[in-house]
């Protein structure tokens, strides 16, 4: 078996493994890298080079920046401010939500923006009497369009920008993606506003995220707390816990107004079987409920062990508090990073690492929190698939596929070549990760440009647009998967709205992109 056949076999096996969902994506990517080494196509250094690639480091740093905005309540504040101005009618609300998530995505990535806004969108939908299924898929799809507004919108943008530079052109600038992204955002919003009501299902959600205001109101009523008592704020919060079996707290005296044994939390209420325990001599039993108040850090620390069962996770509740502790620092560091990226003073990886480091040094995130915020699946996926792109070039596989496409279309029209490239990318992008898809297709785009003696820039930008058009299945992207459960969607619900959006993205990739980036 020749080198080209080996590369194609590894690719096919990887696609099958990705589509099966039985093997974790990171394991598949590692398997790809190790297979390329084991078959002798790449040296060990080449097979593992992705783990030291600046693109991978930049992507990891962006997860830390995204987490800082989410955990400090910046995204919750932005969501509440903008959505509160959308009124109670479906179309204005959808337009506002779509614009908000598009802007957030450009700064903090698709997954970060969608994850941050799902709770806000569901609560708003319920309050105004709309089915969350009418709003959550538009949230995810608008995020895909918003990912094309700036370099930081998605790892795909970073990968394609570097690939353009490697092909002998230049990297795309920070806001250059917006030239294609703006028509995508506008077109996406128009399609959602005009046809979304008919193309989206009206479903009751299977899971509702917590509404902080409603939750605190219930706690006040259940524990008969005075209205002036602040339960949830920037620095302090509350959490309800149940005494676990075999807990060391069993047998202790605990009453309203006292502090916990650690001295860090205050007991606001104690109940057994729904009734208040008013006798200070009463001792705790399994199943008793405590309402505890304290700083968010102490609540998280003292409810993480096996002594209690947490009713509402304080770390999750904290994210819903607008502009919490560290929000101003997070916004300032983000602004500096954007300036560095926009001006090109330092390479993107350096800007991202400086921002991530500053967030830890200034105390916005702890080192452990920063490490946990990184989607290691994404990092390993990109790092493991980069060697496949290397093998595509070094073995001549990319050249073979590119020439096959040229032979199929006659080899005379750059527009037809672009169309074939985009269609192939979109088909793959519905089945496997769009990041993996673009890593596979980028070297093919580079060879196509070289063989046709045209600029690689329009092909790379069209590849980015095609990679963002992952609408047809819930497994195409993590954002699509995120909205599936809270929206109550079925697998077959996605293509109805996804198909017209995919055609929009195809039109922009094939017809609009060459007008801006000439062949």
Secondary structure, DSSP 8 states (H G I E B T S, - for coil): --HHHHHHHHHHHHHHHHHH-SS-HHHHHHHHHHHHHHTTSS-HHHHTGGGG-HHHHHHHHHHHHHHHHHHTTHHHHHHHHHHTTS-SSHHHHHHHHHHHHHHHHHHH-HHHHHHHHHHHHHHHHHHHT--GGGTHHHHHHHHHHHTTSSGGG-HHHHHHHHHHHHTTS----TTTTHHHHHHHHHHHHHHHHHHHHHHS-----S-----HHHHHHHHHHHHT--TT---S-SSEEEEEEEE-TT-TTTT-B--TT-B-TTSS-EEEEEEETTEE---TT-B--TT-EEEEEEEHHHHHHHTSSTTEEESS-HHHHHHTSTT-TTHHHHHHHHHHHHHHHHHTSS-HHHHHHHHHHHHHHTTSS-HHHHHHHS-HHHHHHHHHHHHHHHHHHHTTHHHHHHHHHHHHHTS--HHHHHHHHHHHHHHHHTTS-HHHHHHHHHHHHHHHHHHHT--HHHHHHHHHHHHH---SSTTSSHHHHHHHHHHT--GGGHHHHHHHHHHHHHHIIIIIHHHHS--
